[in-house]
Amino acid sequence: MSRLQRVRQNLRRAYDSGRESVRLARDDSRPEQETEVEFVPPLPESDDGHHSTSSQDDAEVPHSLRIAAAWAWRLIVVGVVAWALLRFIGVISVVVIPLAIALLLSALLAPAVGWLRRLRLPASLATFLVLICGLAAVAGTLTLVINQFLNGLPQLTEGATQGIRTIQEWAKTGPLHLSDDQVNQAIDNVQSWINSNTASLTSTGISTAATVFELLTGALLVLFSTFFFLRDGRKIWRFIVRLFPVNARWSLADAGDASWATLGAYVRATVVVAFIDALGIGIALVVLKIPFPFPLAALVFLGAFIPIVGAGVSGAVAVLVALVDKGWVIALIVLGAVILVQQIEGHILQPLIMGRAVAIHPLAVIIGIASGVVLAGIVGALIAVPLIAVLNTGIRRLTRRRPEVPANAVVVTGGG
């Protein structure tokens, strides 16, 4: 390449570079609003679908039906799990029922153990003393009740025989106007029913040995479980709380503490209410000179642990005894006393002693007792209401807003 061609090439490069710099300067000097921006409009939403559905087929189903179906399958899953849990509890009821009774006794006796612990007694010694005193009180009460029952049994048998004769005479001379043949036929029917069911009664008697064995093992399990619940309940609860994730420990520990306080308040309040019921009905029986006043009062005391219906059902036994021994007039007076005590319990004692801590709607109490009777008999009726009270308190605590927990907080506290 000659010297002249190289000069022309350099001039061409300089000219192109100048034009490029001028074009860039002109573009930078334009206003921002004149700058062209590429804009892609959003696609229109399709009317064929719904934000809660994942397919075209779901969109064709009405919204209310989708919600109902979602609730239905979830309720089915919960029902199956609950059914399996109840079946499992039924299989191991020999263990579950004593543990439930031990928890109730532990809630009742825990304040006494705590008082002895504050006196610097060792945990094992304080628990042992409380259990021994409780067993002595129960044994003494049972001995007194059985002795009075055995002493008054001949009188009650004679009164029952006279009462049956009175009923026979009333069937003949009363509004029924039954003849002697009809009365004898009714007696023969009862006797034939007893004879036809002798086999079933005998089999029940044979299975009584196994029942007695289960009662003895259950009583021992209650005793040992109560001892360890009273002595090591807090440690057991800490161990259970540590099995859950860290984020759930605070809420679970708080719900457990509140539930334990509710159970203790319920058991202690029930004992006070039951004692007042037994005292009121017992005084009426003593004044009216009804046989077995103390055993019947003890029966009312035990029955009052089943709220609303327990004291009334056990009081009906006192009414029957008064009917057999004293006649219709005294029986009606005893019935009035039982109803009066029930009214005082329902309108004064329950709201005043139970308080808001264990307030449960009467409908929930009745449904719980009925369900407990169906599932576990008398024991089910006994533990149904405290179970509802504990679940009510625990669920309320778990569903409330959790406070902020410091990073170095210890969340392993618990009741027991």
Steps between C-alpha positions, in 0.01 A plus 500: 500500500638841400545790735205688340259208555594471867428874551158463334416199724589685820286797393205265437530345845515842665189614310298188603608534862385863507158416357451225759590732789256766368217242475559377856503855635171572321334191651610595854354848465144379427232532782415187700137506394602471136697184562327203345432213739382165388174410681333162493133515615393228748299211374128519583384269774300208382145471624513123476695439823506608866790589725405219739491230234779321321314364198216577265293218650518654849384833362177339384413402863317770703711676760273400790517134401881514483511647853259234629707223342820641650342504845353152447822315422685676780225407747515141375874487566454648849216255570707200393790611717267557798338160447839328487608685813185396687548139392859509621395650832233231531760229450726642772218629723637290787797739498336824384223508763736457801729768358206739461390435859859548616510838329180607677639388836831673428320826423310465829802415716761721333440801732561283808824367353606854409430617856719223643773577247501862615570366850829361359386136498649277228278442199464125557417540870244775437327296229502186714343679799223653287417164340494320835265760649274482194486119513425509872211742444353287221540176697339648810205635302442168324519311830242727660267478200520119479446456876192722499363323194546154655342611828193644330457232234244290699284806556518593133412143394194501722396839366549383142277196562232720649535740207446217250186397684380861492557512124302178457209640697517826302493302171180331617317792658651790303415631155637184334245270668705187435372166618692251710563286193648794309726594790616140537555480124724810514701346785533174306622690194772668704604167651507328160715782358749450783506125439549542125790739555675288760765397246588858415504595867729204574736591218513853636592360838773286345649800321498690828834346591663662198321826581632492856851438367466798266375715787796402718754566225325827416507607866873427521561691178302795635702496820841486335406745226368751753822473700722569201273770359517684832874455539630529143212660313699809402789291369261282300341808347840648410592176325175506297548865401853432374366241257338778293668751266661801661250746351208308657647455849401839636134468396480139616655576838266795553194293402612216729540731799158655444335159450657362817379802699151449357499131590611575857237772541230270362586205726524708817178688422322173425608358835362806682170488307466124557560541873232769525253284306568199721473713814166651399338172400655319798352752745156450343533122533603526866214738584246273328656189663565323171715186534863510381539879510880490489531240219241686294680831559827335393327376186381856427856625554638253245217566256555876513831454316283459189364855458131586460369141503721316750360634827143471371538135399667406829235699687234289330639201690429685825146567380447130428631404844264752659211364292568144613552585866279803571235517230392748234486815712854477637627396156352815346665711771837338426443562129435866576825517698694344213349747250576792732863394534524462122366852448746644750784316326403607149422867570733588789778249563605426142527866386651616830755224563587388150545853376585611151816290484305179435172643369345256253159527339247253646429359153867410460491337844195287416640393161836419658344290776280311253796432271712390796232257617472349151877466456619403848202466736516660844871578470434675169234717662744580779787618279297650213441844652855561629629386160276755328615772742868420438457489121305826508778680686783340303350576157425859600862550605638336188289711265569837660776731372837388635712769670851575388740256663858612575772298335641387833163410655451157654171347385505167676275586793193289560234398744481183701 
